Amino acid sequence: MYWSSEVSFDKGMQNERRIDFVGFKPYTPDMVTDFNSVELGRFECYEVKSCMADFKSGNGLTFYGDKNYLVTTKEFGQELYEKMIIPWQVDQVLVPDKNWSKLYTQREGTGTHRQRVSSEFLWEIAKAHE
């Protein structure tokens, strides 16, 4: 999987959005890369939120991918669930384990389909490395 942080979409426009982390995994059946590998690949978007002020700040909460994850603390994830304000585009709410060494699923969401084409995603991932 290829990764980039702070990936922007519609840069310089009024509706510019930035995603904390974006991952891309090419589609490689039988470990073969061909012309379908990009178009059929999977884009994953990860938004990290630490508290309600961060959640409601207007920054982030951009879920354009094939899979969309909200990463937060266990306690804040529970608060979002109880207040029923987890965005509908979220596939999973992920929280760290006790050692903060890996993430696990706290809640399953409804999810959505990719909002942007593969070429735009890859271009924005590449630009984020400039």
Number of C-alpha atoms within 10 A of each C-alpha: 11 11 16 18 16 17 22 18 20 12 12 9 8 7 8 10 19 19 21 18 17 25 19 21 15 18 18 14 10 6 8 8 12 11 8 12 15 18 12 13 15 18 24 19 25 26 24 19 20 14 16 11 9 12 19 11 10 10 14 18 24 22 27 23 26 19 20 27 25 25 22 22 19 18 12 17 21 16 15 17 14 10 8 10 10 20 15 12 21 25 20 21 26 23 22 16 13 9 6 9 7 10 14 13 16 18 16 12 17 12 18 16 12 17 11 13 11 18 11 12 21 18 12 19 23 13 12 13 11 5
